[in-house]
Amino acid sequence: MNEKIEKSFSVGILGENQILNILIGQAFGAPGTKSDLQFFNRLDESLGYIFCAISPLDYPDKIKPLLQTLYMTDIFVLAIDLNSELNSVIGEILIAMDQFNRVFKKRSIITINNINNNEWKLPETINKLNKILKKTSLENIEIISLTQKEDIDLLKKKVIELGLDLSSEINNEENHVYTKILIDHVFPVKGIGTVALALIKEGILKKGQMLEILGFNGSTKKTVIKNIQKQDRNFNSAQKYDRVGLVLKGIKPLEINRDNILVTPDIFKKESVIQANVYINEFYKPKNGKITPGGDIQYYGLVNLTISPLKFLEGDTIFPGNNGSVKIQLDKHLYHDGSGLIGIITELNKFEKKNRIVGFFKQT
């Protein structure tokens, strides 16, 4: 059994042109699981790293796949089609990238594509991008023009550089001693049982380890990891950043989904009413120009991969570009490791060429 530790990178492939997203995704791996999300996976033996790329297929019509892609992945690749230029879809993606970067310390690259017949547009597009990025936390991120195979190779090397830099920074700052796993797909396998495809976000996972399934009908349930696979190979253990296939004991496939997370028992706490510092991003345009607790607009909060309706019960009135202290009520129980809930605030409306990313909150 091969127990060599192989470094993994999770990459979000974002953009309006789905064909372009898939082409870039295929540079990182073979197409794998497909639902509202398209996965690409590969052990790149020439580079010595594993890539897991994800692209949200139902976006921009639905925003949930975009938000879940951004939460699961650590490095974002925004693919801009020069035929479409900078439009409201790209604008919303940039706002989402900015909010996730501010809250979760992500890394990003922008690629510009379909240049050959539009080369005259390139300088103006880059200039516009730089002006937009100056208003965000994404200022100074690298912009790469993709015109030939060598540019794709450069992109992959840039992703590796960003991934190594990010993991080094996080390892220096964090001291998490628990396991946390995000589930993206679950299905039955005859003769084997319940199989979950998942990303390890924290810690080390070992075969035979017992974990809690949080969000199980509002309570908790335990499961044992019967088997671990990476890239169709069996392992005794896996580590942070790995995408894995897990055989779960004691749970049926229909009982578990993306609303659940697998964690070390007796660490995580559940919340439904919290006091939080809320930031409303400067590009969001609320009704009456401000957000007032008790208003009639339905907002949602993303924590882990779970999206819950939320209400601002009481507290400060907040204008875009500002923050305030607000009491929040969540329809679903959401979980944190003791440091408080942190989440993205969004609307779930169908896309109508208006930004739906509201901001973020941090429990106080």
N, C-alpha and C positions, 0 to 999 in steps of 0.2 A: 504494500500500500504506500503510495507516494505521499510523504508528509512535508515535502519542500514548501517553505513559505513563499508565496508568490504575491507580489503587491498588486492590488486592484484599484482601478479608478472608475468612478461613476460619472457619466457625462450626460447632461441634458441637451438634446438637439432641438433647438427652438426656431420657429420661423413660420411665415405664412404659407410658403410653397411646400406642400407635403412631399412632392416628388423630390425636391431638393433635399429636404430633411432626411428622407430615406437614403438617398445617395450618399450623404455625409455619414449617416448612421452606419451604412454598410462598410465604410472605411474603417470603422471601429470594431465591427463584428458581423457575424452571420445573423440574419433575421431570426428572432426566436419568438417568444410568447407575444401574441397580438390580441388586444381587446380594444379598450379606449386608449391604451398605451401600446407602443411598438418597442420591443426590446431587441437589442443587438448585443451579442456576446462573443468574445474571442479571447483565447490565450495567444497573445502575439509573441511567438517564440523568438522572432528576430529582435524584438525590443525587450523581451523578458518581463512583460507586464500583462495583466488581464484587464480588458476593457468591458464595461457594461454601459451601453448607451441606451437612452430612453427618449422617445419622441411622443408628444401627446397628439393622438390622431384626431380626436373630436374637437380640438381647438381650431379656430376661435369661437365656434358656435357655443361650445360649453367651456367654461373656465376651470372646472374642477380638475380635468386631466393635466392642464398646465401647472396648476398649483401643486398637485401631487408629484409631478415630474421635478419641479423645482425643489421640493422638500427632500425627495429621495436622492437627488444627485448633488455632487459637490462642485462640479465644474460645468459651467454653462457655455454652450457654443450657439450663438445667435447667427443664423444664416439669413442674410439679407439678399433678396433677389433684385438685382439692379433694374430688371424690367418693371418691377412694381414700386421701386424707390421706397421712401420712408412714408408709411401711412399709419392709420390708426391701430392696425394690428401690431405693427412693430413698436409703436408707442406704448401700447399696453404691456407688451412683453418686456420692454425696457424698464417700465415702472415696476413690474413684478420682480424682475431681476434685482433692481435697486433695493426694494423692500427686503427681499430674502438676504441680500448681501449685508444690509445693515443689521439684521437680526441674527443671522446664522453664519456669517463670515464665509461666504462662497467665493469662488474664483470664476472669471468670465473671459471669453474671447469673442470678438465679432468677426465673422467672415462675410466678404462681399462676393457674390457669385453672378454668373451669366454676364460676364464683363465684355466678352469678345465683340458683340455688336453694339455695345453701349459704353465704350471706353471713355467717351467724351463726358459722360455723367459722373465718372468716378471721383474726380477732385471735388466737385460740388457736393456729392453725397457724403464724402468723408468730412468735409468742412461742416456740413449740417449736423452730422453725427457728433462731432467734437463739441459743437455748441450745446447740443442737448445733454451730452454726458457731463458737461461742466456743472450742471444743476443737480447732479446725482452723486452717489457714492461710487459710480462706475468710471469716474474721470480717470484718464490715463490707461484704460485697458487697451490691449493690443487689437488692432484692426488688420486682418490678413485678407489679401485678395487671392481667391482661388481660381486659377486659370489652367493649371496643369497638374499632373500627378505629383510632381515634386512639392507642390504647395500643400497637398493633402498630407504628405509625409511630414512636412514642417508643422502642420496643425497638430498632428499626433504627438510630435516631440514637444510642442508648446503645452499640450494638455498634460504630458508627463511632468514637465517642469512645474506647472502650477499645482499638480497633485502632490508632488514631493514637497513643495514649499508649504502647502496647506497642512499636510499631515505633520510636518516638522513643527509648524506653529501650534497646532492643536495639541500635539504631544507635550510641548513645553508648558502649555497653559492648563491642561485638564488632567485630572487624576481620578477618572471614573473607574470604579471597581465593580461595575455591574455589566450585565449583558442586556442589550436592547436590540430587538429585531423588528423590522418593518415587513409586513406581509403584502405581496402584490397580487398573487394568484394562488388559488387552492383547488385541488381536484383529486378524485379518487384514482388509484392505480390498482388494478386487479391483482390480488395475491400479495400486495404490499401494504395498502391502506391509504391513509390521508397524506398527501404530499403538498407541501407549501413551498412556493418560490418566494424568496425573501432577500432583503438586504440587511446586513449586520451594520447597525449604526454606532454601537458602542460595545467594547469589550471583546472577549474571546468566547467562542461557543465550542463545547465538547460533546462528542457522542455519548449518549447516556445521561446528559445533563437534564435536570428537571427545571422547567420554566413555568411562570404564570402566564396565562392568556388574559390580558386585560381587556375590558369592554365586552366580556362574555355575558350577554343579557343583563348588563348593568352591574355584574358582579365579577368574580374572578374564577378561573378554572386552571388546573395544572395539566401539563403535558410533559412527556419524556421524549427527547430527541433520539429516535431509533437509528437514524442514519443521516449522514451529511454528504452531499455531493457538490463539487465545483467543476464546471465544464465537463459533466458526465463522468467524473472520476470520484471514487469514494475517498473520504478523508475522515480521520479521527477528530479533527478540530478545524475551525475556521476563525477568522479574525475580522476586526473592523474593516469596512469598505467592501468585503466580499459579498458577491451575490451567490446564494446557495439554494440548493434543493434539499428540503428537509422532510423526513418521514416522521410524522407526529403520532404518538401513542395516546389513546384515550380521548380523541376528538374526531367528530365526523366532519366531512368537507363542508356541508351546508351550515355548520355551526360557527364557521370562522371566515373572516374576510378582511378587507383593508381597514375596517374600523378597529380591528384588534391588533395589539402588539404583544410580542413575546419578550418577557423580561425576567431578570433574577427575582425570585420571590421576596416579598415582605420589604420592598424598598419604595415602590411607587405609591403615590397618594392620588386620590381622585377628588375632583372639584366640580361644582356646578354653579356656585355663586362666588365671585372673587372681586376684590378691589384691585384695580390695575391702572398702570400708566398707559394711556392710549395716545398713539401718534397718528394723525391724519395726514396723508401725503399731499404735497402741494399741488399735484396734478388731478386730484379727485375733486369733483364739483358736486357737493351735496345740495339738497333742496334748501332753499333760503340762504345758501352760502355758508352754512355751518351745521355741525351735528350737535343736537341738544338731547340730553337724556329724556326718555319718555316719548320720543318721536315715533312716527308710524312707518318708517322705512325698515324693511327686513334686512338685517345684515347677518353674515355668517363668519364663524371663526374656524381656521384650519390649525389644528394641533396634531402633530405627527401626520398621519394620512386621513384623520377623521375630520369631517366638516360638520359643525353643529350650528344650528340657528342660535343667534344671541340677541340679547336686548341690553341697551344701556339704561339701567334702572334710575340712577341718580348720580350727580356729580357735575363736573365742569362742562360748559359749552365749549366746543373745540372748533376752531377755524382751520382750514387746510394749511399745512406747513407748520402746525403747532401741535402741542400735546397737552394732556390734562389728566386729572385723576377721576376715574369713573368706576362705579359699581356695575359689574357685568353679570348677567344671568345667562347660563348656557343650557340649552335644552337637553344635551347629552352630558353624561359624566366624562370628563377628560382627565388625563393622567400626566403627572410630572414626577421627577426624581427627588422631590423635596425642595428644589430651588425655585418652584413656582411655574405656573403655566406661561408659555410664550407662544404667540400665534399670529397668524396673518388674518386681517379683516378684509372681507370681500363681499361683493354682490354676486348672486348666481344667475342674473338675468341673461337671456340670450344676447349675443353680441350685436350691438346696434351702433358701432363705430364710436363708442364712448368708453372711457376707462372704467373698469369695474373694480380695480384694486383700491381699497379704501385706506389701508394703513396696517398698523400692527399693535399688539398689546403685550405688556409684560406685567405679570402679577406682582403686587407689592405687599 
